[in-house]
Amino acid sequence: MAASLSRPCFISLHLPYRQGWAQHLANTFRFQPVAVRETPRVRQVALRRGSAVFLINERRTPASASTSSRDFLYDVDPCPTLGTASNVCFEVDNVLGLCKQLQNQGCSLLVPPTELRDDGGSVTYGVVSSVVGNISHTLLDRSRYQGPFLPGFQPIQEAPSATWDGIKITHFDHITYVCPRGGAWAALDWYQRCFGFHRFLLNPQESPAEGYVLGEQGVGMLLLALQSAQGTPAHGCKLVFAESLSQSGTNQVDTFLEQHGGAGIQHVGLCTTDIVTTTRALQQQGVRFFTPPTTYYSQGGKAEEIRGAGQDPRMLAELGILLDTTVPGDKGQLGTDARENPSQEYLMQIFTHPIFSEETFFLELIDRRGAPGFGEGNIRALWKAVQVYMDQQQ
Ligand SMILES: O=C(O)C(=O)Cc1ccc(O)cc1
C-alpha cells in the first residue's frame, strides 16, 4: 500500500559555509524567523510565511573530516558547494510503518526512525533518499508535539512581521524538479509507487501517454505532474518534473543540471492570494523578477484575455506578471474535464531571478483563480525570459 502524504511541512535549503542566507530570506522575502538551532558547527533557522516554512541550514565552520552527516537535525547534509534546496519534509501518520515499507521497496533510508522530545512533546522522523539527484525526504509525525516548531529548536521571539506589508503568501503550491534526460518518467513512477502521489495533467494539451511536451518555438521540455494523495489539485502539494528535450545546452533545464551538478529542485511555487500587491511589495524589498518578452502582452489577443479575466493588462505588464486562461481545471481526475465555470478560471505567475549565485534555484509567486494546472503561454514566456537573462549574463 502506498503512503499517504500531505502538504510539505518544510523545504530545506543548504548553503555552503557562511552565506547568511537566512537573513536574506527574512529581509527581502519577509519570511518570519520562528525557531533556531545552533551548535558549534551548524545553524538551522526555520522561517515561515503563512504555512510555507523554509528551513535554512548553514555551516558555521568549513566542512572538514571532523564534521558529521548528522549535524543537521531532521535532514542530512548534502555537502553543498553551492546553495541547494535538497529536502522536502512531509507529515505522515506512521513513520515506522512507512520507513519499513520504503525499505522493502528498495529505498535507501538515510536516517532510521528517530524519536526526539522536549517540553512541547515528542516527534518521530526518518529521512529517505529519493530517486532524483540530491533530493531527500524527511517523514515526520508531529501529532504528539505542541511546541512552536520541532524539538531541538529554540523559538525566536521577534515582533511578528507587519501584517500590513502587503505580502500575502499562504502556502507552498508546487515544487518543480529538474530531472536528467530520460529521468522524468522514472521520478513520476517512484513518487506514485512509494508515496502514493496521483498523476494529474498540467493542462488539456497534455497527453496521458506522452506527458506535456513543449517542442516548438525554441522550447524543448517534457513536463509531468503529480499531486499528493491527500488533497485535490487546488489544495494538495503538487510536484512537477521537468526534463530537457532541447538540442542546445543553453536553456534553463540543462543549465540547472550543469550548474547544480545534477538533478534537483529548480523552483518552489509560493501561493499568493494577491499577486499584484505581493509582487509590488517584494520588488520594493529588492526582490528581482524575470520580465517576460515585451511581445507577451501585445501578441495574440493577450491584452483582451487579461481584460476578460478582470485584470488590468497595463498593471500586469508594468510588474511583469503572466496570466493564462488556457488552464481549465480538470479537478484531479485524469482525462476528465469537470469545469463548473470555465470562463472564470485562470492563473497568474511571476518568477524571481535565481536566488543563489548560480543559475539554479528560484522562487515563483502563483495566484490561482480556480485553475489548478499550468498554462502553456506562461511556461513559454518564462523559458524565453530566462534565455534572455542567460544571454545577458554571458
Ligand atoms: O510554471 C511552472 O511553475 C512550472 O513548474 C512549469 C515549469 C517547469 C520547468 C520550467 O523550467 C519552467 C516551467
The ligand as an SDF file (V2000), in Angstrom:
LIG
                    3D

 13 13  0  0  0  0  0  0  0  0999 V2000
    5.0530   27.0150  -14.4930 O   0  0  0  0  0  0  0  0  0  0  0  0
    5.5440   26.4200  -13.5240 C   0  0  0  0  0  0  0  0  0  0  0  0
    5.5690   26.9050  -12.3830 O   0  0  0  0  0  0  0  0  0  0  0  0
    6.1450   25.0790  -13.6920 C   0  0  0  0  0  0  0  0  0  0  0  0
    6.5170   24.4880  -12.7270 O   0  0  0  0  0  0  0  0  0  0  0  0
    6.3570   24.5760  -15.1140 C   0  0  0  0  0  0  0  0  0  0  0  0
    7.7960   24.7720  -15.4940 C   0  0  0  0  0  0  0  0  0  0  0  0
    8.7090   23.7920  -15.2310 C   0  0  0  0  0  0  0  0  0  0  0  0
   10.0570   23.9470  -15.5610 C   0  0  0  0  0  0  0  0  0  0  0  0
   10.4700   25.0950  -16.1870 C   0  0  0  0  0  0  0  0  0  0  0  0
   11.7980   25.2340  -16.4930 O   0  0  0  0  0  0  0  0  0  0  0  0
    9.5460   26.1030  -16.4580 C   0  0  0  0  0  0  0  0  0  0  0  0
    8.2030   25.9550  -16.1000 C   0  0  0  0  0  0  0  0  0  0  0  0
  1  2  2  0
  2  3  1  0
  2  4  1  0
  4  5  2  0
  4  6  1  0
  6  7  1  0
  7  8  1  0
  7 13  2  0
  8  9  2  0
  9 10  1  0
 10 11  1  0
 10 12  2  0
 12 13  1  0
M  END
$$$$
